[in-house]
């Protein structure tokens, strides 16, 4: 893995730190809140173990690149053997909402490392919808099965995805499955319904 290429656009010019594990390495900038690093380590350990059991295959050491930036919100993505996460603004503060957001986001991006090659995609235009929906469903299940969220939280997350998809499709008076194919932001919610 070319870490310079994978980390492009995510790190400033600050000093980088490293936390190593047998499954993954976390590379993060100085100034990253300790709670984020600890949570990433805990979630990654459990989600990676869950996905290896579920998909019956291991992935060589995974690199998790964690950075903080200007603005508000988060962004991230998965590449072969690496996940990039960037948190900004209010998400730098430790509170229940941010803990849940980081757990869900990391679980989703890590799960892409397994679902990317496992989705049975029929048509190219279904690729985003199937990939994101499958990944979202498995990542929520990983959090639950690993003891990171309760059964009640698991059910609430599934209900939230279902309601989100139904609400948008009703507003636009369209079949949500065909709509989700055209609107990738709906792929996370509507894809879970499959």
N, C-alpha and C positions, 0 to 999 in steps of 0.2 A: 504494500500500500504506500503510495506516495503521499505522505502527510502534508507536504507543502501544497500539493494540488487539492487535496481533500479539505484542508483548512482555509483555503483561499477565501478572503472576504469575511472571515469569522473572527480573526484575531487582530487586535491592535498591535502596538509595538511593545507591549509590556512583557514582563518575565512570565514564562510558562512553567507550570508545575505538573507533576505526574503522580497518579495513584495507580499502582499495579495490582492486578488480580490474576488468577490463573486463566480466567475466561476473557478478560478485557483489561484495557488500560484507559484511564480517564486523563485527558490532557486538558488543562484549564489555566486561564489567566490569573495572575496574582490579583487579588481584590475580589475574586469570586466568593460569594458568601459561603461559609463553612457548611451551613445547613443544606445548600444545593449540592455540594460535593458529596456529603454523607448520604443524602437521599438518592442521588444518582447511583452511588455504589450499591446501596441496598436494593433498589428497584432493578438495576441491571443484573445483579447476581440472581435474583429470583426469576425475572422474566426470561433471561437467557436459559436458565435451567429448565423452566417450563417448556419453552419452545423446542429445546433439544429433545425433550421427552416426547412432546406431541408430534413433531415432524420426523423424529427418529434419525436426526443427523446433527452433527456438530459443525460449527463454523470455526475456522482458525481464529486466533486471538482477534477480538474486536476492539477498535479504537473509538472512544467516545470523546468528542471534542465539545467542550463546554465553554461558552463565552458569554459576556454581557455587553450590551451596546446601548447606544442612544435611542431615544424614542420610547414607545410604549408597546408592549405585547411580546410576541415571540415568533421565531421562525426556526426551521430546521429541516433536515432531510436525511435520507439513508443512502449510502453508497455501498458497494461490495466491501464488507468487513469494517464499515465505519458508519457512525451516526454523528451528525452535527446538530447542536442545540445552541440557540442564542436567545437569552432572556433580556428584556429591556424594561426600564421604568418601574412601574408598580410591582412587576413580577420579581424584583430583586429582594422584596421584603418577605420575611417568613410569616405566613399566616395560613389558615386552613385552605382557603381558595387556591393559593399559590402552590401548596403542597400537592393538592389534587391535580392541578393543571400540569405541574412538572411530572408527576407519576404517569398520568394518562398520555402525555405527549411523548415521554421517553419510551413507555411501553409500546406505543404505536410505531415509533420509528425503529426500535429494535426488532419488532415483529416483522417489519418489512424485509429484514435480512433473510427470513425464512419464507414468507409468502410470495415474494417476488418471483421465485422459481416454482412455486407450488400451485398457483392459481390456474384453474382450467378456464382459459379465456377463449370464447368462441369467435368473437369478432374484434378487430382492432379497436373500434370505437367503444367497446365495452371494457377495454383494458384498465382505464383509470377507475371506473366504477367498480369493477370486480376486485381490483387490487386494493383499493382503499376500503371498500366494504368488508372484504375478508380480513384485511389487516386490522381494522377497527374492532370487529367482532372477536378475533383471536386475542387482541391486546387487552380487551376488557376481561375476557375469560382468564387470561394470564394473571391479571391483577387479583382477581377473585380467588383462583385456585392457589395462588402463592400466599394468600392471607394478607395482601396489601389493602384490599377493600372488603367490606362486609357483604353478606348476601343481599342485604337491603340496598347497599350502594350499587351492587352489580345489577340488580333489577331496575333501580332508578336510572342507571346509565342506559340500559337497553330501552326502557320506556322513553327516555329523552330522545334517543335516536329515532325511534318510531314516530313520536309526536312531531319532531322536527321535519321529518320527511312528509308526513301527512299534511301538516300545516302549509308547507310551501306548495305542495302539489294541489291542494284545495284552492289556495290563493290564485294560482295560475291556471286553475281548471284544466289540469292535465294529468295523465297517468303518470304516477311518480317514477315508475321504472324507465319509461322512455325519456322523461324529463331528466332523470339522473344521468343518463348517457350523455346528454347535451350540456349539463351543468356540473362540472367536477366538484364544486363546493358541496353539492348534495350527495356526492358519492359516498362520503363517510357515513351519513345517516341512512340513506336509502339502500346502500349496499349491504348494510347490516341485516336488513329485512330478508335477504335471501337465505 
